[in-house]
Amino acid sequence: MRLLSLLLTLGLCAAAGPAAGQTPPAPTTEDCLACHEDASATRADGTSVAVAANVFADSIHGGLACVDCHQDLAAQTEWPHPEKLGKVNCATCHEEPVAKYGDSVHAKARREHPESKAATCVDCHGMHDIKPSAEPTSRTYHLNLPETCGRCHADVKVMPAELRQTTGIVAQFQDSTHGKALMKSGLTVAPDCVDCHNSHDIKPPSEPASTVHRQNVPGTCGKCHEGIRTQFAKSIHGTRLAAGSVEAPACADCHTAHGVTRAENPTWRLQVVEECGLCHVDKLQTYRDTFHGQVTALGFERVAKCSDCHGAHDIHPMRDPASRVASANLVKTCSKCHENANDNFVKYDPHADKHDRERNPTLYYSARFMGLLLAGTFTFFGVHTGLWFMRALKARKEGR
Amino acid sequence: MTRYQQRFDRFDRGLHGFLMLSFLGLALTGLPLLFADSPWAPAIAAVFGGYATTGLLHRIFAVILIAVFLTHVTRLARRLFIRGELGILWGPRSMVPQPRDVTDMIAHFRWFLGGSARPKFERYTYWEKFDYWAVFWGMGIIGGSGLMLWFPELFARFLPGWVFNIALVVHGEEALLAVGFIFTIHFFNGHLRPEKFPMDTVIFTGRVSEDELAHERRAEYERLAATGELERLDAGPPSPRARRMGHIIGTAAVVTGITLVILITFALLTH
């Protein structure tokens, strides 16, 4: 079969050859397809060089000639042409996207690491089968993008060693509320990869110009979540983040980046308490000492968690009158759950520390008293029991 | 034929039964919350059908325990005011601490340390009186703080909110005290010490043999012998069925209690 195809190729190409002494006309698409349409046509190493004529005709580039992209073949006179062709330069037509790509993490990886498998145009867009992004069969169609990006980003064999632990993000995204909306429900308003990361000029989060750099995350999420962005921008976290704080949380610190769940998800609501506690260590500790904190630690979320009292996106410091936990607002805040809360009620300290004599003197002394009572009782009866046990054993041995 | 004395009547045995049930229930449904960060806590809560049911059961057991307590106090009041049993206030048949309890205790310690004679105990020994009054103290502390935590809005009408901070800590600490005490010291004194091992079924059968009475409560034995009550009040041996039930219930309670003590110890050590 291979021999047959080679003979056929030579014969056909010879027939189409130019007459000597003339500037040869560039081969037409039909000329190329004369060889390349054969599904079994291969290179010397056995890899296919077939191009399906109908697929190419259906692609966005179907109206172009092969040599429009494979420009080095326009002046080719020897047939069959050498196996190794010049690199197709998409910038010939697509100048702007290619320029942006040149600035991206993908292009940079290729420049810096010759062995890199980072994406080029064809990895995302395809080759002879490129469709416009608006078409549902396109690799870059909104609903298909996670799969397209995932072909590399979910594959440990493709991702470089330092990014290998990130290959779970595609699965995480699929399970996230964004992913489900996009891939399961087919919601066109749900974000795909490029909505957050951009497409041609994707930059790593470490670069200040990246859409997913800490400082830029609220703006990126805020493209859709406009109302939340406005709230967050005024909050203590938002203002600190905007001022360049590296400690203030951005959206993904609480919501995660790829695994975003709905805010009603009970598991997440309980986890986010621990998230707050990563920075507010002592507050988490004292919270866990209270009924609220014990109940949530047991896995039940219908009691107060951080955000129920402090707010979520609109957290203000206690001294700010806008804060839910400012003293003037406490009755209202506690009343959300404790309907009849009054001025007395809000003298409860939800972050009381029994070891802190300054902050909670009555609690401190009550706890001290209880501690002594326990120590005293168990010491006395521990000794009592121990002595009794030994004596009773001895008495038993003596037969009494 | 060995004679038996009726130590606890049916009513008190019943009350103790409900006391055991509610106490074990409260411990099982409360400790998971106190040690919520220990791996066994969610597991126990799950056995009870999740946190919400566990909390509901805790309140049901609390109501049972409060009912037991009120029933007992009502009964005492009736014995005192209607039947005029002043003996429950003072004397050998009284639970009220008396000078002889101090001397008994000192004598007991002497015996522990090698003295030859055990003290002659009366109907209620000093450690039994401690157990008894500890429940009164505990009911006030745990019951009071528990009600505050159950109805905070109601109590906040006349109490400042920081008492709930105290109520929670005190509720938990007193619970540890009660659970720790009952499941180790009370079990040892009542059942596990070599004289009684593996179990004293008197709280279930109500009856104690004359031999045991003579050995354990010499003063009571001599008093009853002197008045002739020993013969007059012979109650006969407990039925095998009562004894068997006593063993089953008692063993279940001891096993549950000691398991909880092990879990608490684990939680305290790994905290």
Interface residues (C-beta under 8 A of the other chain):
Chain A: R288 D289 T290 F291 G293 Q294 V295 A297 L298 G299 F300 R302 H338 E339 N340 A341 N342 N344 F345 V346 K347 Y348 D349 A352 K354 N360 T362 L363 S366 A367 M370 G371 L373 L374 T377 F378 F381 H384 T385 L387 W388 F389 M390 R391 A392 L393 A395 R396
Chain B: P32 L33 L34 A36 D37 A41 P42 A45 G50 Y51 A52 H108 F109 W111 F112 L113 G114 W127 L149 P152 E153 A156 R157 F158 L159 P160 G161 W162 V163 F164 N165 I166 L168 V169 V170 E173 E174 L176 L177 G180 F181 T184 I185 F188 N189 R193 P194 E195
